[in-house]
Amino acid sequence: MVVWTSGEEETVTKVLEDGGACRKCCHRFLGYRNSSIYKRLHKTEIESMSGNGEPASKVAKPNPCVVCLGIMQDAYMMPRMQEIINQIKESGYDADKFTLSLSLPISLSIREHSLWLHLENKLKETLTGRHSREDVVPVKQVWKYIYPEIVESDVGLSLESGDTADFFVELVVLWDKDEEEMKVMENVCPKEYKDRAKKVNVYNMGVYSRQGVEKSLENVGFAAFSAHSPVPPLMPAEPFKLDFRMSRNSIFIGGRYCKYSRNLPQTPWLIKGVRKCVTSVEEIIGDRLKEYLKAEQVKFLASGREDVDVRMLGTGRPCAFECVNSKKTKFSAADFKELEEFINQHYEAVQVNSLDLVKKSSIKRLKEGEDQKRKRYTALCVTKDNYDLQHLKQLEEIKDLVMKQDTPIRVLHRRSNATRDKVIHEMSVERVSDNLFKLGVISAAGAYIKELVHGDFGRTVPCLRTILGIETDILALDVEEVLLDWPSEHHTNGSS
């Protein structure tokens, strides 16, 4: 970094101030990187805002800086920061740490280049060989010297950088003239940007990107730039505007659900856009979960699915919810008990249990369980004619029966037609009446039990009809148990 004499510094500062730059931006252009310098300037500005004891709102504000649009000026930034502080305090997030980020308009790069050309044009001999455009300290770096610490001290959270925090406050600086000012690039670098404008769909970052604009301007001198854009940049009529968003990493809550209705789908059931059932397991649990956690969105994940007319009994089906931007992420065992009761009291036919935080990585095991787990069923079957119980009992002698199952007709609308080998590990029979019996089944994942009974017009071979030689159908089906250890983290108080 160049060491300026007091006279040189004064000269450079005057050129920059005459061009419309604020004090902090003058020091940025001088190349000063010591944070204490900017903190002193901040303190001075805060003191000047109070005037002679008058409220800051009554003290005349300076013109917005031509290069930072007021971002570096406390008269404009501090009121915005107080709004952010208040919003964080009132947000309800149960976070201990936070990360603060800043996104800037691309046109700031164009304005900064313009002010540099102005400085270079006025003081070429002073700068040549000593100080270059690369020595200018970025706006974002100086902003981070001052404002994040102010937020940290007021909101009572620990400021972290990188990925160590899971609560993010993202500030987005908006500038009404941003798009208009970026269009100068089509004239300054016509070969590149006029072509880009015609191929907007080719560039996933859009026609303009900060990196692209800055690279394009590297070799654009005073004459070429000033022919199409003012040097120094024009005074903005209004300062920047600030938008912001608070968010945090998703959490995953695993557990199990039981379904006691024969008229309830697992997920919203739509046919050609028409809803066939009023609600679903996903909505019953998810809506209550979203309300309890104050989450932005919940996404349902389950290990397999049961038909709308099939009950899920026993300990329930393993499932999980991805909770997006949840304000509550800390849970005790009592909290999970309360959450279960909050969900279960809403809809008697759907009950959850074993809720706990699970790791994102464990979701893979939940989905793999769809293909690897065993399931136990009870089916109520009916025969056209009275049956002989001893004849039915032969089913209990069959072990690890391999069926050839074509995709059932009833699911062809959502699954490709294929023949798949499915295994029935064992079966049991219990008499109900002369032509009714209960069939117990333990099967491998993916076996269609309804088709095991009636054969699906010959698409499942063998089936009970062919094994017994009796016309057999199914009246009702229950999933009694899904044999998967889930969630294995249960009662660990959700370490994730």
C-alpha positions as CSV (number, residue, x, y, z in Angstrom):
1,M,0.0,0.0,0.0
2,V,1.2,3.5,-0.9
3,V,2.3,5.7,2.0
4,W,0.7,9.1,1.3
5,T,2.1,12.4,2.5
6,S,-0.4,14.6,4.3
7,G,-0.4,16.9,1.3
8,E,-1.0,14.0,-1.1
9,E,-3.8,12.6,1.0
10,E,-5.4,16.0,1.2
11,T,-5.2,16.5,-2.6
12,V,-6.6,13.0,-3.4
13,T,-9.4,13.5,-0.9
14,K,-10.4,16.8,-2.3
15,V,-10.6,15.4,-5.9
16,L,-12.8,12.6,-4.6
17,E,-15.0,14.8,-2.5
18,D,-15.4,17.2,-5.4
19,G,-16.5,14.2,-7.4
20,G,-19.2,13.5,-4.8
21,A,-17.6,10.7,-2.7
22,C,-18.3,10.4,1.1
23,R,-15.5,10.4,3.6
24,K,-15.4,6.6,4.0
25,C,-15.2,6.1,0.3
26,C,-12.4,8.7,0.1
27,H,-10.4,6.5,2.5
28,R,-11.4,3.4,0.5
29,F,-9.9,4.9,-2.6
30,L,-6.8,5.9,-0.7
31,G,-6.3,2.2,0.0
32,Y,-6.6,2.3,3.8
33,R,-7.5,-1.1,5.1
34,N,-7.1,-0.6,8.8
35,S,-10.6,-1.1,10.4
36,S,-9.9,1.4,13.2
37,I,-9.8,4.3,10.6
38,Y,-13.3,3.5,9.5
39,K,-14.6,3.0,13.0
40,R,-13.3,6.5,13.9
41,L,-15.0,8.0,10.9
42,H,-18.2,6.2,12.0
43,K,-17.9,7.6,15.5
44,T,-17.4,11.1,14.0
45,E,-20.5,10.8,11.7
46,I,-22.7,9.5,14.6
47,E,-21.7,12.5,16.7
48,S,-22.4,14.9,13.8
49,M,-25.8,13.4,13.3
50,S,-26.8,14.6,16.8
51,G,-25.9,18.2,15.9
52,N,-26.3,20.5,18.8
53,G,-28.4,18.0,20.8
54,E,-31.1,17.9,18.1
55,P,-32.7,14.6,17.2
56,A,-31.0,12.9,14.3
57,S,-34.2,13.1,12.3
58,K,-34.0,16.9,12.3
59,V,-30.3,17.1,11.3
60,A,-29.9,17.8,7.5
61,K,-28.6,14.7,5.7
62,P,-25.6,14.9,3.3
63,N,-26.0,14.2,-0.3
64,P,-25.9,10.5,-1.1
65,C,-22.4,9.4,-2.1
66,V,-21.9,9.0,-5.8
67,V,-20.1,5.7,-5.5
68,C,-21.6,3.9,-2.5
69,L,-25.1,5.4,-2.8
70,G,-25.1,6.1,0.9
71,I,-24.2,2.6,2.1
72,M,-21.1,4.0,3.8
73,Q,-22.9,7.0,5.2
74,D,-24.3,6.6,8.7
75,A,-27.1,9.1,8.1
76,Y,-28.6,6.6,5.7
77,M,-27.3,3.2,6.9
78,M,-27.9,3.5,10.7
79,P,-31.7,3.9,10.5
80,R,-31.8,0.9,8.2
81,M,-29.6,-1.1,10.6
82,Q,-31.9,-0.2,13.5
83,E,-34.8,-1.6,11.5
84,I,-32.9,-4.8,11.0
85,I,-32.0,-5.1,14.7
86,N,-35.7,-4.7,15.7
87,Q,-36.8,-7.3,13.1
88,I,-34.2,-9.8,14.4
89,K,-35.3,-9.2,18.0
90,E,-38.9,-9.7,17.1
91,S,-38.4,-12.6,14.7
92,G,-38.8,-15.4,17.2
93,Y,-35.8,-17.5,16.0
94,D,-34.3,-19.6,18.9
95,A,-30.8,-19.0,17.5
96,D,-27.6,-18.3,19.5
97,K,-25.4,-17.4,16.5
98,F,-26.0,-15.5,13.3
99,T,-24.3,-14.6,10.1
100,L,-24.8,-11.3,8.4
101,S,-24.3,-10.9,4.7
102,L,-24.6,-8.0,2.3
103,S,-25.5,-8.1,-1.4
104,L,-24.7,-5.0,-3.5
105,P,-26.1,-3.7,-6.8
106,I,-23.8,-4.4,-9.8
107,S,-24.0,-0.8,-10.9
108,L,-21.7,0.1,-7.9
109,S,-18.9,-1.5,-9.8
110,I,-19.6,0.8,-12.8
111,R,-19.8,3.9,-10.5
112,E,-16.6,2.9,-8.7
113,H,-14.8,2.6,-12.1
114,S,-16.2,6.0,-13.1
115,L,-14.9,7.7,-9.9
116,W,-11.5,6.0,-10.3
117,L,-11.2,7.3,-13.9
118,H,-12.1,10.8,-12.5
119,L,-9.3,10.5,-9.9
120,E,-6.8,9.1,-12.4
121,N,-7.6,11.8,-14.9
122,K,-7.0,14.6,-12.3
123,L,-3.9,13.1,-10.6
124,K,-2.3,10.8,-13.1
125,E,1.3,11.8,-12.2
126,T,0.6,11.3,-8.5
127,L,-0.9,7.8,-9.0
128,T,1.2,6.3,-11.8
129,G,3.3,3.5,-10.6
130,R,2.2,4.0,-7.0
131,H,-1.5,3.4,-6.7
132,S,-3.9,1.4,-8.9
133,R,-7.6,0.5,-9.2
134,E,-6.8,-2.8,-7.4
135,D,-5.8,-0.9,-4.2
136,V,-9.3,0.5,-3.7
137,V,-10.8,-1.2,-0.6
138,P,-14.2,-2.9,-1.5
139,V,-17.4,-1.4,-0.1
140,K,-18.4,-4.7,1.4
141,Q,-15.2,-5.0,3.3
142,V,-15.5,-1.6,4.9
143,W,-19.2,-2.2,5.7
144,K,-18.2,-5.3,7.6
145,Y,-15.7,-3.4,9.7
146,I,-18.5,-1.4,11.2
147,Y,-22.1,-2.6,11.0
148,P,-22.2,-6.3,11.9
149,E,-20.7,-5.5,15.3
150,I,-23.4,-3.0,15.9
151,V,-26.1,-5.6,15.2
152,E,-24.3,-8.2,17.3
153,S,-24.1,-6.0,20.4
154,D,-27.8,-5.1,20.2
155,V,-29.5,-8.4,19.4
156,G,-27.5,-10.5,21.9
157,L,-26.5,-13.1,19.4
158,S,-22.9,-14.2,18.6
159,L,-21.8,-13.1,15.2
160,E,-20.2,-15.9,13.2
161,S,-18.8,-16.2,9.7
162,G,-19.0,-18.9,7.1
163,D,-21.0,-22.1,7.9
164,T,-20.6,-22.1,11.7
165,A,-24.0,-20.5,12.2
166,D,-27.3,-21.8,11.0
167,F,-29.2,-18.5,11.2
168,F,-28.6,-16.1,8.3
169,V,-29.6,-12.5,8.0
170,E,-29.2,-11.5,4.3
171,L,-29.2,-7.8,3.5
172,V,-29.9,-6.8,-0.1
173,V,-29.1,-3.3,-1.2
174,L,-31.5,-2.1,-3.9
175,W,-31.0,0.7,-6.3
176,D,-33.8,2.0,-8.5
177,K,-31.4,2.9,-11.4
178,D,-29.4,-0.3,-11.2
179,E,-30.7,-1.9,-14.4
180,E,-30.7,1.4,-16.3
181,E,-27.1,2.1,-15.3
182,M,-25.9,-1.4,-16.2
183,K,-27.0,-0.9,-19.8
184,V,-24.1,1.4,-20.3
185,M,-22.0,-1.8,-20.7
186,E,-23.7,-2.4,-24.1
187,N,-22.1,0.9,-25.3
188,V,-18.8,0.7,-23.4
189,C,-18.2,-3.0,-24.4
190,P,-20.6,-3.4,-27.3
191,K,-19.1,-6.6,-28.8
192,E,-19.6,-8.5,-25.5
193,Y,-22.8,-7.1,-24.1
194,K,-24.9,-6.5,-27.1
195,D,-24.3,-10.2,-28.0
196,R,-25.1,-11.2,-24.4
197,A,-28.4,-9.2,-24.5
198,K,-29.5,-11.3,-27.5
199,K,-28.7,-14.5,-25.7
200,V,-30.1,-13.8,-22.2
201,N,-31.2,-17.4,-21.8
202,V,-27.6,-18.7,-22.4
203,Y,-26.2,-16.9,-19.3
204,N,-27.5,-18.4,-16.1
205,M,-26.2,-15.4,-14.1
206,G,-28.1,-13.1,-16.5
207,V,-26.7,-10.6,-19.0
208,Y,-24.8,-8.8,-16.2
209,S,-22.8,-10.2,-13.4
210,R,-20.5,-8.4,-11.0
211,Q,-17.5,-10.4,-11.9
212,G,-18.2,-10.1,-15.6
213,V,-18.7,-6.3,-15.4
214,E,-15.6,-5.7,-13.4
215,K,-13.5,-7.9,-15.7
216,S,-14.9,-6.1,-18.8
217,L,-14.1,-2.6,-17.3
218,E,-10.4,-3.5,-16.5
219,N,-9.1,-2.1,-19.7
220,V,-11.7,0.6,-20.4
221,G,-10.0,4.0,-20.1
222,F,-11.3,7.5,-19.6
223,A,-12.0,8.4,-23.2
224,A,-13.9,5.2,-24.0
225,F,-15.9,5.2,-20.8
226,S,-16.7,9.0,-20.6
227,A,-18.1,8.9,-24.2
228,H,-21.0,6.9,-22.8
229,S,-21.2,7.5,-19.1
230,P,-20.6,10.5,-16.9
231,V,-17.2,10.9,-15.2
232,P,-17.4,11.3,-12.2
233,P,-20.7,9.5,-11.7
234,L,-23.9,11.6,-11.3
235,M,-25.2,12.4,-7.8
236,P,-28.0,9.9,-7.0
237,A,-31.4,11.6,-6.4
238,E,-32.1,9.1,-3.7
239,P,-30.0,6.9,-1.5
240,F,-30.1,3.1,-1.6
241,K,-33.0,1.0,-0.3
242,L,-32.4,-2.1,1.8
243,D,-34.3,-5.4,1.7
244,F,-33.5,-8.3,4.0
245,R,-34.4,-11.9,4.7
246,M,-33.9,-14.0,7.7
247,S,-33.4,-17.8,7.2
248,R,-31.8,-20.8,8.7
249,N,-30.7,-24.2,7.7
250,S,-33.4,-26.9,7.4
251,I,-34.0,-29.3,10.3
252,F,-35.2,-32.8,9.9
253,I,-37.7,-34.3,12.3
254,G,-38.1,-38.1,12.1
255,G,-40.8,-40.3,13.6
256,R,-43.6,-42.7,12.7
257,Y,-47.3,-42.2,11.9
258,C,-50.3,-44.5,12.3
259,K,-53.3,-44.1,10.0
260,Y,-56.6,-45.6,11.2
261,S,-58.8,-44.5,8.3
262,R,-59.7,-46.4,5.1
263,N,-60.5,-43.2,3.3
264,L,-57.3,-41.1,3.6
265,P,-54.4,-40.9,1.2
266,Q,-50.8,-40.5,2.3
267,T,-50.3,-37.4,0.1
268,P,-52.8,-35.1,-1.5
269,W,-54.7,-37.1,-4.0
270,L,-55.4,-35.3,-7.2
271,I,-56.6,-36.6,-10.5
272,K,-56.5,-34.2,-13.4
273,G,-56.3,-31.4,-10.9
274,V,-59.4,-32.5,-9.0
275,R,-58.9,-33.4,-5.3
276,K,-60.3,-36.8,-4.5
277,C,-60.1,-36.6,-0.7
278,V,-60.4,-33.6,1.6
279,T,-57.0,-34.0,3.2
280,S,-54.0,-36.4,3.6
281,V,-51.6,-37.7,6.1
282,E,-48.9,-35.3,4.8
283,E,-51.2,-32.3,5.3
284,I,-52.6,-33.4,8.7
285,I,-49.1,-33.8,10.2
286,G,-47.3,-31.2,8.1
287,D,-49.7,-28.3,8.7
288,R,-49.6,-28.8,12.5
289,L,-45.8,-29.2,12.4
290,K,-45.4,-26.0,10.4
291,E,-47.6,-24.1,12.9
292,Y,-45.8,-25.4,15.9
293,L,-42.3,-24.7,14.5
294,K,-43.3,-21.5,12.8
295,A,-41.6,-22.9,9.7
296,E,-41.8,-21.5,6.2
297,Q,-42.4,-24.9,4.7
298,V,-42.4,-28.6,5.6
299,K,-41.6,-31.3,3.1
300,F,-42.9,-34.9,3.8
301,L,-40.7,-37.9,3.4
302,A,-41.8,-41.5,4.1
303,S,-40.5,-45.0,3.8
304,G,-43.0,-46.3,1.3
305,R,-46.7,-45.7,1.2
306,E,-50.0,-47.4,1.9
307,D,-53.1,-47.2,-0.3
308,V,-55.9,-44.8,0.6
309,D,-58.1,-47.7,1.8
310,V,-55.3,-49.4,3.8
311,R,-54.7,-48.7,7.5
312,M,-51.2,-48.3,9.0
313,L,-51.2,-49.8,12.4
314,G,-48.7,-51.0,15.0
315,T,-45.8,-48.6,15.7
316,G,-46.5,-46.8,12.4
317,R,-44.7,-46.0,9.2
318,P,-41.2,-44.4,9.4
319,C,-41.3,-40.9,8.1
320,A,-39.6,-37.5,8.3
321,F,-40.2,-33.9,7.6
322,E,-37.8,-31.4,6.3
323,C,-38.6,-28.2,8.1
324,V,-37.5,-25.2,6.1
325,N,-36.6,-21.9,7.8
326,S,-38.0,-23.1,11.2
327,K,-37.9,-20.6,14.0
328,K,-37.8,-23.4,16.6
329,T,-34.9,-25.8,16.3
330,K,-34.1,-26.6,20.0
331,F,-36.1,-29.4,21.6
332,S,-36.1,-31.3,24.9
333,A,-37.8,-34.6,25.4
334,A,-40.8,-32.7,26.9
335,D,-40.9,-30.5,23.8
336,F,-41.3,-33.6,21.5
337,K,-44.0,-35.0,23.8
338,E,-45.8,-31.7,23.5
339,L,-45.4,-31.6,19.7
340,E,-46.8,-35.2,19.4
341,E,-49.8,-34.2,21.5
342,F,-50.3,-31.0,19.5
343,I,-50.4,-33.1,16.2
344,N,-52.4,-36.0,17.6
345,Q,-55.2,-34.0,19.1
346,H,-56.1,-32.5,15.8
347,Y,-57.1,-35.6,13.8
348,E,-58.0,-38.8,15.6
349,A,-57.3,-41.1,12.6
350,V,-53.7,-40.0,12.2
351,Q,-51.3,-40.3,15.2
352,V,-47.6,-39.8,15.4
353,N,-45.0,-41.2,17.8
354,S,-41.2,-41.3,18.4
355,L,-40.6,-37.7,17.0
356,D,-37.0,-36.6,17.2
357,L,-34.4,-34.6,15.3
358,V,-32.5,-36.6,12.8
359,K,-29.5,-35.9,10.7
360,K,-30.0,-35.0,7.1
361,S,-27.6,-37.9,6.2
362,S,-30.0,-40.4,7.8
363,I,-32.8,-39.5,5.4
364,K,-30.9,-41.7,2.9
365,R,-31.5,-44.7,5.2
366,L,-35.2,-43.9,5.4
367,K,-35.5,-43.9,1.6
368,E,-33.3,-47.0,1.2
369,G,-35.7,-48.7,3.6
370,E,-38.4,-48.6,0.9
371,D,-36.5,-51.3,-1.0
372,Q,-34.8,-53.2,1.8
373,K,-37.3,-53.5,4.7
374,R,-39.8,-56.2,5.5
375,K,-43.4,-55.5,6.2
376,R,-46.1,-57.4,8.1
377,Y,-49.7,-57.3,6.9
378,T,-53.2,-58.6,7.8
379,A,-55.6,-59.1,5.0
380,L,-59.3,-60.0,5.2
381,C,-60.0,-62.3,2.4
382,V,-63.2,-63.8,0.9
383,T,-63.7,-66.9,-1.2
384,K,-66.5,-67.5,-3.7
385,D,-67.3,-70.9,-2.1
386,N,-66.9,-72.2,1.3
387,Y,-63.3,-73.3,1.9
388,D,-61.6,-76.2,3.8
389,L,-59.4,-74.7,6.5
390,Q,-56.8,-77.5,6.2
391,H,-56.6,-76.7,2.5
392,L,-55.9,-73.1,3.3
393,K,-53.3,-74.0,6.0
394,Q,-51.0,-75.2,3.2
395,L,-50.1,-71.5,2.8
396,E,-48.3,-71.7,6.1
397,E,-45.9,-74.2,4.7
398,I,-44.7,-71.9,1.9
399,K,-41.6,-69.9,2.7
400,D,-39.8,-67.2,0.6
401,L,-42.3,-67.5,-2.3
402,V,-41.0,-65.6,-5.3
403,M,-43.8,-63.9,-7.3
404,K,-43.6,-62.4,-10.8
405,Q,-45.5,-59.2,-10.4
406,D,-46.4,-57.0,-13.4
407,T,-47.0,-53.4,-12.3
408,P,-50.6,-53.6,-11.0
409,I,-53.3,-52.1,-13.2
410,R,-54.4,-49.7,-10.4
411,V,-50.9,-48.0,-10.3
412,L,-50.0,-48.0,-14.0
413,H,-50.9,-44.3,-14.1
414,R,-47.9,-43.5,-11.9
415,R,-45.4,-46.4,-12.4
416,S,-43.9,-47.8,-15.5
417,N,-45.1,-51.2,-16.7
418,A,-42.6,-53.9,-15.8
419,T,-42.3,-57.4,-14.3
420,R,-40.6,-57.5,-10.9
421,D,-39.6,-60.4,-8.6
422,K,-41.2,-59.9,-5.2
423,V,-40.8,-62.2,-2.2
424,I,-43.4,-63.4,0.3
425,H,-41.4,-64.7,3.3
426,E,-44.2,-66.3,5.1
427,M,-48.0,-66.5,5.5
428,S,-50.5,-67.5,8.2
429,V,-54.3,-68.2,8.1
430,E,-57.0,-67.6,10.6
431,R,-60.6,-68.7,10.1
432,V,-63.3,-66.0,10.3
433,S,-66.3,-67.7,8.7
434,D,-67.1,-70.4,6.1
435,N,-65.9,-68.0,3.3
436,L,-63.9,-65.4,5.2
437,F,-60.4,-65.7,6.6
438,K,-57.6,-63.5,7.8
439,L,-54.3,-63.8,5.9
440,G,-51.1,-62.8,7.7
441,V,-48.2,-61.9,5.4
442,I,-44.6,-61.0,6.0
443,S,-43.2,-59.7,2.7
444,A,-40.1,-58.0,1.2
445,A,-40.4,-54.4,0.3
446,G,-42.4,-53.5,-2.7
447,A,-44.7,-56.6,-2.8
448,Y,-48.3,-55.8,-3.7
449,I,-50.4,-57.7,-1.3
450,K,-53.8,-57.1,-2.9
451,E,-52.5,-58.7,-6.1
452,L,-51.0,-61.6,-4.1
453,V,-54.6,-62.5,-3.2
454,H,-56.6,-62.0,-6.4
455,G,-53.8,-62.2,-9.1
456,D,-54.7,-58.9,-10.9
457,F,-56.1,-60.8,-14.0
458,G,-53.0,-63.0,-14.2
459,R,-50.5,-60.2,-13.8
460,T,-49.2,-61.6,-10.5
461,V,-48.0,-65.3,-10.6
462,P,-48.4,-67.2,-8.4
463,C,-51.3,-65.8,-6.3
464,L,-53.7,-67.3,-3.8
465,R,-56.2,-68.1,-6.5
466,T,-53.7,-70.2,-8.4
467,I,-52.1,-71.8,-5.3
468,L,-55.4,-72.7,-3.6
469,G,-57.4,-73.3,-6.7
470,I,-60.2,-71.2,-5.2
471,E,-61.6,-67.9,-6.4
472,T,-60.3,-65.5,-3.7
473,D,-60.5,-61.7,-3.3
474,I,-59.5,-59.2,-0.7
475,L,-61.9,-57.1,1.3
476,A,-59.6,-55.1,3.6
477,L,-55.9,-54.7,4.3
478,D,-53.8,-53.4,7.2
479,V,-50.1,-52.8,7.4
480,E,-49.3,-54.2,10.9
481,E,-45.6,-53.4,11.0
482,V,-42.8,-51.8,9.0
483,L,-39.6,-53.5,10.1
484,L,-37.2,-50.6,10.1
485,D,-35.2,-49.1,13.0
486,W,-36.4,-45.5,12.7
487,P,-35.6,-43.0,14.0
488,S,-32.6,-44.6,15.6
489,E,-31.7,-41.2,17.2
490,H,-34.9,-41.2,19.2
491,H,-34.7,-39.9,22.7
492,T,-31.2,-38.4,22.1
493,N,-32.7,-35.0,22.5
494,G,-32.1,-34.4,18.8
495,S,-28.4,-33.9,18.4
496,S,-28.0,-33.0,14.8
